[in-house]
Every structure is written in C-alpha cells, then in structure tokens.
C-alpha cells in the first residue's frame, strides 16, 4: 500500500480539490501532537525547586511519624539538627538526642498520627527553605485518640543534593481569645 495524500480532480465548478489524509498520517499527526504536549510539560515535571523539595522532605517526616517509625523520623533530620519538641522541656541537638526524644514519646508502634493542616513556605536560597504552619498530632492515650493541635517552624536545608530538616520547633497551638 502506498502512503500519501490523494487529491481528487478539480470539479467542474472550479472548487479546490478535496484532500484525503490517510489513517497513517492521522496517527502520525496525533503522535506528534501528543509528543509535543508531553515535551512541553517535561520541564515542569522534571525540575522541582527548593520550595517543592523542602515541602516533600516535611511530608516524608510527617509520613514517618504517622507510620510510627522512629528510625525513619530521625533520618528526616540532619545529624547535627536541632529539635525543640512539642512535649520536651529541653533542646534536642543531634541525631542521638532527637532519637531519644521520639523514643521517650513511645512513638514506635503507638498508632500516633500527624496531619499537616496549613503551611507557609519562605525560600531563603537554593539550599535553604523555612516552612511554618499548623499540624495536628493524634496521640493514642489509653486506646483512645487524643488530638493535639500544634504549630511548627522547620528550616529545611539541602546538602549533597539531599533535603532534610536542620531545625524544627514545635509547640502547642493556643486557642484564640474569646
């Protein structure tokens, strides 16, 4: 079978010829349109900026907390990170102190959850992003979920292409005056 554009002869009225496009050409044209569309979206999909990367690191922290995985939570922080925990009277500096904080909370296997409700992101530069907002901890006490609305500020930094938490401050969310 020969592929190509077939034209009819010019009609008696002098109208232009009808052009018949073969199914091969229709498919090829659709393929090029699809490819062009995908290529136009590629830069947006492939290149995340510091804001997206930092927020993804925070989402990984929240997921690790909700999975009650102390080791994964600790890996969300840099080894020299600082944590001012919601339930801690001290500043936890470094991976060992952060691990102790989450171990003392009895996070492992607790059923506790974290849900980020609102956040505001301030990119400082290509390697540092400040994120602040509200989240809610749901802690299991005597088998019953107890909500713990809290607020947070996290400084998330990039080192060697990896984003982790460098500083994390969390405190109970106070109610607005009535």
C-alpha positions, 0 to 999 in steps of 0.5 A, spaced: 500 500 500 502 506 498 502 512 503 500 519 501 495 524 500 490 523 494 487 529 491 481 528 487 480 532 480 478 539 480 470 539 479 467 542 474 465 548 478 472 550 479 472 548 487 479 546 490 480 539 490 478 535 496 484 532 500 484 525 503 489 524 509 490 517 510 489 513 517 497 513 517 498 520 517 492 521 522 496 517 527 502 520 525 499 527 526 496 525 533 503 522 535 506 528 534 501 532 537 501 528 543 509 528 543 509 535 543 504 536 549 508 531 553 515 535 551 512 541 553 510 539 560 517 535 561 520 541 564 515 542 569 515 535 571 522 534 571 525 540 575 522 541 582 525 547 586 527 548 593 520 550 595 517 543 592 523 539 595 523 542 602 515 541 602 516 533 600 522 532 605 516 535 611 511 530 608 516 524 608 517 526 616 510 527 617 509 520 613 514 517 618 511 519 624 504 517 622 507 510 620 510 510 627 517 509 625 522 512 629 528 510 625 525 513 619 523 520 623 530 521 625 533 520 618 528 526 616 533 530 620 540 532 619 545 529 624 547 535 627 539 538 627 536 541 632 529 539 635 525 543 640 519 538 641 512 539 642 512 535 649 520 536 651 522 541 656 529 541 653 533 542 646 534 536 642 541 537 638 543 531 634 541 525 631 542 521 638 538 526 642 532 527 637 532 519 637 531 519 644 526 524 644 521 520 639 523 514 643 521 517 650 514 519 646 513 511 645 512 513 638 514 506 635 508 502 634 503 507 638 498 508 632 500 516 633 498 520 627 500 527 624 496 531 619 499 537 616 493 542 616 496 549 613 503 551 611 507 557 609 513 556 605 519 562 605 525 560 600 531 563 603 536 560 597 537 554 593 539 550 599 535 553 604 527 553 605 523 555 612 516 552 612 511 554 618 504 552 619 499 548 623 499 540 624 495 536 628 498 530 632 493 524 634 496 521 640 493 514 642 492 515 650 489 509 653 486 506 646 483 512 645 485 518 640 487 524 643 488 530 638 493 535 639 493 541 635 500 544 634 504 549 630 511 548 627 517 552 624 522 547 620 528 550 616 529 545 611 536 545 608 539 541 602 546 538 602 549 533 597 543 534 593 539 531 599 533 535 603 532 534 610 530 538 616 536 542 620 531 545 625 524 544 627 520 547 633 514 545 635 509 547 640 502 547 642 497 551 638 493 556 643 486 557 642 484 564 640 481 569 645 474 569 646 
